[in-house]
Amino acid sequence: MKIAAVSDHFMEENFYRQCFSAYPGLEVTKIPYFGAKTRRGMRAIADMIEKGGPYALPPPDDLYEAVADADLLMVHLCPITREVLDAAPRLKFILSNRGGLENIDLAAAKERNIPVLYNPAHNSNAVAELTVCLMIAETRNVARSHHALKNSIWREQYPNFGRVFELRNKTIGFVGFGNIGRRVAEMLQTFNVRLLATDPNIAPDDEDLARLHVELVDLHTLMSESDIVSLHARTDDRCVIIGKEEFDLMKPSATFINTARAYMVDYDYLAKILKENRISGAALEVFPEEPLPGGSPFPALDNVTLTNHRGGDTVNCYSDSPAYLLDALFAYIREGRRPKFIKD
């Protein structure tokens, strides 16, 4: 079986080759490179593709040669257009090392009866770890204390004075309870917290709700009862799901965390209530415009912890993904076990 793969700044060629060498009978046709050579450049490309789809940017020219006799095509951010599929008459499966499929012409793949396996869990653990980190960093003034000491200041007063709490016995609400939300819930089991979740795609009898002691509630209940609100949703229509109405329900002592997507949040209103100290604080990993523009109000706010989109910035996010996809594929081919994440 022949496989073509496309590397980029995040998904390095050596990750592919190390993985493919563990699968006897898997022959690599070629591994073209797609995109910029820098992290910032690839972030910009990812944003263009997420907004504009598979035709926002052209695929590399040598991809057409790579797929000419390939049975499998593995990608990360590279656009897979109808023209790429037309150049691949033998192609049987597309394997995507990410959760979003904006870079793939799914309609063209469906016309060819080419299933697409994907991996929305590739960065789940990494983002979940950072989420828990930000919960503690913001509520316990870790970043503010660090910044003060780096400037030779022994700081005693913080904006959440009188509201610095331990996680123990607090209520944490997940807006979205997919792979990342569930992983955060697993990590929080040891903290003895109350967990709430709202997600229109989750059934009340979902086994993970009972396993992780999570109460399924509506969004307004979650916003009003949570001490920490953590966003883990992703929507196809790029709509705002947390705006003025939702923020106004939060407790004055509550903290807002976003390690998901910026477009789902009214950041202008969030900045306003942070300035007015109407909630205790926020920790933000993603922003409407990245890099953060000079006019952004958030760097000047003392009650917010900021990170520059580092949630998936671990080697494991990328190096472990190809094997996950191939294992799922071969279990499907040889044993008939349908992959959890497949579009066909």
C-alpha positions in Angstrom: 0.0 0.0 0.0 1.4 3.4 -1.0 1.1 6.5 1.1 1.7 10.2 0.2 2.0 12.7 3.0 2.4 16.5 3.2 4.6 18.0 5.9 4.6 21.6 7.2 6.2 23.6 10.0 4.2 21.8 12.7 3.9 18.3 11.1 7.6 17.6 10.4 8.7 15.1 7.8 10.6 13.0 10.4 7.3 12.5 12.3 5.9 10.8 9.3 8.9 8.7 8.5 9.4 7.5 12.0 5.7 6.5 12.1 5.5 4.9 8.6 8.6 2.8 9.3 6.6 0.9 12.0 4.1 -0.3 9.5 5.4 -3.1 7.2 4.2 -3.0 3.7 3.6 0.8 3.8 5.5 2.4 1.0 6.0 6.2 1.0 5.7 7.9 -2.5 6.8 11.4 -1.5 6.5 13.9 1.3 6.1 17.4 -0.1 6.3 20.5 2.1 3.4 23.0 2.4 3.4 26.5 3.7 5.7 28.9 5.5 8.9 28.1 7.3 7.9 29.9 10.5 5.3 29.4 13.2 3.9 32.9 12.6 3.6 32.3 8.9 1.8 29.0 9.4 -0.6 30.6 11.9 -1.5 33.1 9.2 -2.0 30.3 6.7 -4.1 28.3 9.1 -6.3 31.3 9.7 -6.7 31.8 5.9 -7.7 28.2 5.3 -10.1 28.1 8.3 -11.9 31.1 6.9 -11.5 30.5 3.2 -11.5 26.7 2.8 -9.4 24.4 0.6 -9.2 26.9 -2.3 -7.8 29.8 -0.1 -4.3 28.8 -1.0 -2.8 26.4 -3.7 -1.3 23.1 -2.6 2.4 22.5 -3.4 3.2 21.7 -7.0 4.9 18.4 -6.2 1.8 17.0 -4.4 0.3 16.1 -7.8 3.2 13.8 -8.5 3.1 12.4 -4.9 -0.5 11.3 -5.1 -0.4 9.9 -8.7 -0.1 6.3 -7.5 -0.9 6.7 -3.8 -3.6 4.6 -2.0 -3.5 6.9 1.1 -2.9 10.6 1.5 -2.0 12.0 4.9 -2.1 15.8 5.5 -2.2 18.4 8.2 -2.9 21.9 6.9 -2.3 21.4 3.2 -5.3 22.2 1.0 -6.8 19.1 -0.7 -8.7 20.3 -3.7 -10.8 18.6 -6.4 -7.7 18.9 -8.7 -5.5 17.0 -6.2 -8.1 14.3 -6.0 -8.3 14.2 -9.8 -4.6 13.6 -9.9 -4.9 10.6 -7.5 -6.9 7.9 -9.4 -5.9 5.1 -6.9 -6.7 7.1 -3.7 -8.8 5.2 -1.2 -8.5 7.2 2.0 -7.5 10.7 3.2 -6.0 10.9 6.7 -6.0 14.4 8.4 -3.9 15.1 11.4 -6.2 17.8 12.8 -9.8 18.2 13.9 -10.9 20.9 11.4 -11.4 19.7 7.8 -11.6 23.2 6.3 -8.6 22.4 4.1 -10.2 19.4 2.4 -12.9 19.5 -0.4 -15.2 17.1 1.4 -17.8 17.2 -1.4 -15.2 16.2 -4.0 -14.0 13.4 -1.7 -17.5 12.1 -1.2 -18.2 12.1 -5.0 -15.1 9.8 -5.3 -16.2 7.7 -2.3 -13.0 8.6 -0.5 -13.5 8.5 3.3 -11.7 11.1 5.3 -10.3 10.0 8.7 -9.4 12.9 11.0 -8.1 13.5 14.5 -9.8 16.2 16.6 -8.2 14.7 19.7 -4.6 15.2 18.4 -4.1 18.2 20.7 -6.7 17.4 23.4 -4.3 16.5 26.1 -2.0 19.5 25.4 -4.9 22.0 25.4 -6.5 20.4 28.5 -3.2 20.7 30.4 -2.9 24.4 29.5 -6.5 25.0 30.5 -6.0 23.6 34.0 -2.8 25.6 34.1 -4.6 28.8 33.2 -7.3 28.2 35.8 -4.7 28.1 38.5 -2.5 30.8 37.0 -5.3 33.3 36.8 -7.1 32.6 40.1 -3.8 32.4 42.1 -2.0 35.4 40.4 0.9 33.3 39.1 1.6 35.4 36.1 1.1 38.7 37.9 3.5 37.6 40.7 6.0 36.4 38.2 5.9 39.7 36.2 6.3 41.8 39.4 9.3 39.8 40.6 10.9 40.0 37.2 10.7 43.8 37.7 12.1 43.6 41.2 8.7 44.3 42.9 7.5 42.2 45.8 3.8 42.6 45.1 1.2 42.0 47.8 -2.0 43.5 46.4 -3.8 41.9 43.4 -7.0 42.7 41.6 -8.8 39.6 43.0 -7.9 40.4 46.6 -10.4 38.7 48.9 -11.5 36.4 46.0 -8.4 34.1 45.8 -9.8 30.7 46.1 -8.7 27.1 45.9 -10.3 24.9 43.2 -11.5 22.6 45.9 -15.3 22.6 46.3 -15.7 25.2 43.5 -18.0 24.8 40.4 -16.4 24.7 37.0 -18.5 24.9 33.9 -17.6 23.6 30.4 -19.2 25.3 27.5 -18.7 22.5 25.0 -18.0 18.9 26.2 -16.0 17.3 23.4 -12.6 15.8 23.5 -10.8 18.7 25.3 -13.6 19.4 27.8 -13.7 15.7 28.8 -9.9 15.6 29.2 -10.1 18.7 31.4 -12.8 17.0 33.4 -10.6 13.9 33.9 -7.7 16.1 35.1 -9.9 17.9 37.6 -11.2 14.8 39.3 -8.5 15.0 41.9 -9.5 18.6 42.9 -12.9 17.7 44.3 -14.8 20.2 42.2 -18.4 20.3 41.0 -18.5 20.0 37.2 -21.2 21.4 34.9 -21.4 21.1 31.1 -23.6 22.5 28.3 -23.4 21.1 24.8 -26.3 20.6 22.4 -24.5 17.6 20.9 -24.3 15.6 24.2 -27.1 13.2 25.2 -28.2 13.1 28.8 -27.2 9.4 28.9 -23.7 10.0 27.6 -21.6 7.6 29.7 -18.8 10.2 30.3 -21.2 12.4 32.2 -21.7 9.7 34.9 -18.0 8.6 34.7 -16.7 12.1 35.3 -19.5 13.3 37.6 -20.6 16.0 35.3 -24.0 17.7 35.4 -25.5 18.5 32.0 -27.3 21.9 32.3 -28.4 24.8 30.0 -26.0 27.6 29.2 -27.6 30.2 31.5 -27.5 27.9 34.5 -23.8 27.2 33.8 -22.9 30.9 33.4 -24.7 31.9 36.6 -23.5 29.0 38.9 -19.9 28.5 37.8 -16.9 29.9 39.6 -14.9 29.2 36.5 -16.4 29.1 33.0 -14.2 27.3 30.4 -14.9 27.4 26.7 -14.3 24.2 24.7 -16.9 24.5 21.9 -16.4 24.8 18.2 -19.1 25.9 15.8 -19.3 25.6 12.0 -21.1 29.0 11.5 -18.6 31.1 13.5 -21.3 32.5 15.7 -20.9 34.2 19.0 -22.3 32.0 21.8 -21.0 34.0 24.8 -21.9 37.6 24.6 -23.4 40.3 26.8 -26.4 38.3 28.0 -24.2 35.4 29.0 -21.4 37.4 30.6 -24.0 39.4 32.7 -25.0 36.1 34.3 -21.5 35.4 35.8 -20.7 35.9 39.4 -18.5 38.9 40.4 -16.1 36.3 41.8 -16.0 34.2 38.6 -13.3 33.7 36.1 -13.6 33.1 32.3 -11.2 30.9 30.4 -10.9 30.6 26.6 -8.6 28.1 25.0 -11.0 27.3 22.2 -11.9 29.9 19.5 -12.1 33.7 19.8 -15.0 34.1 17.3 -17.5 32.5 19.8 -16.9 35.3 22.4 -17.8 39.0 22.4 -14.3 40.2 23.2 -15.3 43.8 23.3 -17.8 43.2 26.0 -15.4 40.9 27.8 -12.9 43.7 27.9 -15.5 46.1 29.2 -16.6 43.9 32.2 -13.0 43.2 33.0 -12.2 46.9 33.1 -15.2 47.5 35.3 -14.2 44.5 37.6 -17.6 42.9 37.1 -16.0 39.5 37.0 -12.9 38.5 38.9 -10.7 37.8 35.8 -10.0 35.9 32.6 -7.4 33.8 31.0 -7.2 34.1 27.2 -5.3 31.9 24.8 -6.9 32.9 21.6 -7.9 36.3 20.1 -10.0 37.7 17.2 -6.8 39.0 15.6 -3.4 37.2 16.0 -0.8 38.4 16.7 -2.5 40.6 19.2 -2.7 44.1 17.6 -1.3 47.2 19.3 -4.7 48.6 20.1 -5.9 45.6 22.0 -7.2 46.5 25.5 -6.2 43.2 27.1 -2.4 43.7 27.8 -3.2 46.8 29.9 -5.7 44.9 32.1 -4.4 43.7 35.4 -7.1 41.0 35.9 -6.3 38.9 32.8 -3.7 36.2 32.0 -2.7 36.0 28.4 -0.9 33.3 26.3 -0.3 33.6 22.6 -2.1 30.5 21.3 0.2 27.9 22.8 -2.4 25.3 23.6 -1.3 22.8 21.0 2.4 23.7 21.2 3.8 20.3 22.2 5.8 17.8 20.2 3.3 15.0 21.1 0.4 16.8 19.4 2.0 16.2 16.0 4.3 13.3 16.5 1.7 11.0 17.9 -1.1 11.7 15.4 0.0 9.8 12.3 0.1 6.5 14.3 -3.3 7.2 15.7 -4.8 7.6 12.2 -3.1 4.6 10.8 -4.1 2.4 13.6 -7.7 3.5 13.2 -7.5 3.0 9.4 -6.1 -0.6 9.6 -8.6 -1.5 12.3 -11.3 -0.4 9.9 -9.8 -2.2 6.9 -8.9 -5.5 8.6 -11.4 -5.8 11.4 -14.3 -3.6 10.3 -14.1 -1.3 13.3 -15.5 2.0 12.2 -13.3 4.9 13.2 -14.7 7.4 15.7 -13.8 10.3 13.5 -14.6 9.7 9.8 -16.4 11.5 7.0 -17.7 9.2 4.3 
